[in-house]
């Protein structure tokens, strides 16, 4: 899929913001990432042009918000919480376990394209730390054994 195929959807999104086209920046970035998997330099330029903005205005958003990816990620994005409660309850060891089991470093993708491992800021479940998300699925009190189960489960998809 290329950016040209997104014109109609983008135009529909922009019409929801009649007072200021700039307000459509985040929804357009979400659209691009949903369809293409990440936000490339040409995508930044495309969104900026659609909104009559400078590319730097869009680049600032992409690099500020951690939910936007500047390069392709794996089909299953493992996001381990690194804030205090999770850190104190084994979040770092859990993240290192995923990396070791999958043979990747942080922000790296497995050779088969199935997994990318990242740290994220608070997932808002401090009482059940350590927590993580795989794509949009949430997991609490994750042990190494549970991590291994999750790798098997998502590796089959």
C-alpha positions as CSV (number, residue, x, y, z in Angstrom):
1,X,0.0,0.0,0.0
2,X,1.3,3.5,-0.8
3,X,0.4,6.9,0.4
4,X,-1.6,7.8,-2.7
5,X,-4.2,5.2,-1.8
6,X,-4.9,7.1,1.5
7,X,-6.1,10.4,-0.1
8,X,-9.8,9.7,0.3
9,X,-9.5,8.5,3.9
10,X,-7.3,11.4,4.8
11,X,-9.6,13.9,3.2
12,X,-12.5,12.5,5.2
13,X,-10.5,12.8,8.4
14,X,-9.6,16.4,7.6
15,X,-13.3,17.4,7.2
16,X,-13.8,16.6,10.9
17,X,-11.6,19.5,11.8
18,X,-13.1,22.5,9.9
19,X,-11.7,25.1,12.3
20,X,-8.1,24.0,11.9
21,X,-6.8,21.4,9.5
22,X,-3.7,21.1,11.8
23,X,-5.9,19.4,14.4
24,X,-6.1,16.4,12.0
25,X,-2.3,15.8,12.4
26,X,-2.5,13.0,14.9
27,X,-5.5,11.2,13.3
28,X,-3.6,11.3,9.9
29,X,-0.5,9.9,11.5
30,X,-2.5,7.1,13.1
31,X,-4.0,6.4,9.6
32,X,-0.6,6.2,8.0
33,X,0.9,4.0,10.6
34,X,-2.2,1.7,10.6
35,X,-2.0,1.2,6.9
36,X,1.8,1.3,6.3
37,X,3.1,0.0,9.7
38,X,5.4,2.9,10.4
39,X,5.9,6.6,9.6
40,X,8.6,7.2,7.0
41,X,10.1,10.6,5.9
42,X,7.9,10.6,2.8
43,X,4.9,9.9,5.0
44,X,5.8,12.9,7.2
45,X,6.1,15.1,4.0
46,X,2.8,13.7,2.7
47,X,0.9,14.5,5.9
48,X,2.4,18.0,6.1
49,X,1.4,18.7,2.5
50,X,-2.2,17.5,3.1
51,X,-2.5,19.9,6.1
52,X,-0.6,22.8,4.6
53,X,2.2,22.6,7.2
54,X,5.9,22.3,7.2
55,X,7.3,18.8,7.5
56,X,9.1,19.8,10.7
57,X,5.7,20.3,12.3
58,X,4.7,16.7,11.7
59,X,8.2,15.4,12.5
60,X,8.0,16.9,15.9
61,X,4.8,15.0,16.6
62,X,6.2,11.7,15.3
63,X,9.3,11.9,17.4
64,X,7.5,13.1,20.6
65,X,4.8,10.5,20.8
66,X,6.1,7.0,21.5
67,X,3.2,5.2,19.8
68,X,4.6,6.3,16.4
69,X,7.3,4.2,14.8
70,X,9.9,5.6,12.5
71,X,10.8,2.1,11.1
72,X,8.9,-1.1,10.6
73,X,8.3,-3.2,13.7
74,X,7.5,-6.8,14.2
75,X,4.0,-8.2,13.8
76,X,3.9,-8.6,17.6
77,X,5.2,-5.5,19.5
78,X,6.1,-6.5,23.1
79,X,6.0,-3.3,25.3
80,X,7.4,-3.8,28.8
81,X,6.6,-1.1,31.4
82,X,9.8,0.4,32.8
83,X,8.4,2.8,35.4
84,X,9.0,2.4,39.2
85,X,6.6,-0.3,40.2
86,X,7.4,-2.5,37.3
87,X,11.1,-1.8,37.7
88,X,11.0,-2.8,41.4
89,X,9.0,-5.9,40.6
90,X,11.2,-7.3,37.8
91,X,10.3,-5.4,34.7
92,X,13.9,-5.0,33.6
93,X,14.7,-8.7,34.1
94,X,11.5,-9.5,32.2
95,X,12.5,-7.3,29.3
96,X,16.0,-8.8,29.2
97,X,14.4,-12.3,29.2
98,X,12.3,-11.4,26.2
99,X,15.4,-10.1,24.4
100,X,17.5,-13.1,25.2
101,X,14.7,-15.6,24.2
102,X,14.1,-13.8,21.0
103,X,17.7,-13.0,20.2
104,X,17.2,-9.2,19.8
105,X,18.1,-6.0,21.5
106,X,15.7,-3.2,22.5
107,X,13.8,-1.8,19.5
108,X,15.1,-4.6,17.3
109,X,12.9,-7.0,15.3
110,X,13.4,-10.7,15.1
111,X,14.7,-12.0,11.7
112,X,11.3,-13.6,11.0
113,X,9.5,-10.2,11.6
114,X,7.3,-11.6,14.3
115,X,8.5,-9.7,17.4
116,X,9.9,-6.3,18.4
117,X,10.8,-5.6,22.1
118,X,10.5,-2.1,23.6
119,X,10.3,-0.4,26.9
120,X,7.4,1.9,27.5
121,X,6.4,4.4,30.2
122,X,3.6,3.6,32.6
123,X,0.9,1.2,31.4
124,X,-1.2,2.2,34.5
125,X,-1.3,-1.0,36.4
126,X,1.2,-0.5,39.2
127,X,-0.5,-2.8,41.6
128,X,0.0,-5.8,39.3
129,X,3.6,-5.2,38.2
130,X,5.4,-6.2,36.1
131,X,3.0,-5.5,33.2
132,X,3.4,-5.5,29.5
133,X,1.4,-5.2,26.3
134,X,1.7,-7.2,23.2
135,X,0.1,-5.2,20.5
136,X,-3.2,-4.1,22.2
137,X,-3.3,-7.0,24.6
138,X,-2.5,-6.3,28.3
139,X,-0.8,-8.7,30.7
140,X,-0.2,-8.4,34.5
141,X,2.1,-10.1,37.0
142,X,4.2,-11.5,34.2
143,X,6.7,-14.1,35.2
144,X,9.4,-15.6,33.0
145,X,7.2,-18.6,32.6
146,X,4.3,-16.5,31.4
147,X,6.7,-14.6,29.1
148,X,7.7,-17.9,27.5
149,X,4.0,-18.9,27.1
150,X,3.3,-15.5,25.4
151,X,6.2,-16.0,23.0
152,X,4.8,-19.4,22.0
153,X,1.3,-18.0,21.7
154,X,2.1,-15.0,19.6
155,X,4.9,-16.8,17.6
156,X,2.2,-19.1,16.2
157,X,0.1,-16.2,14.8
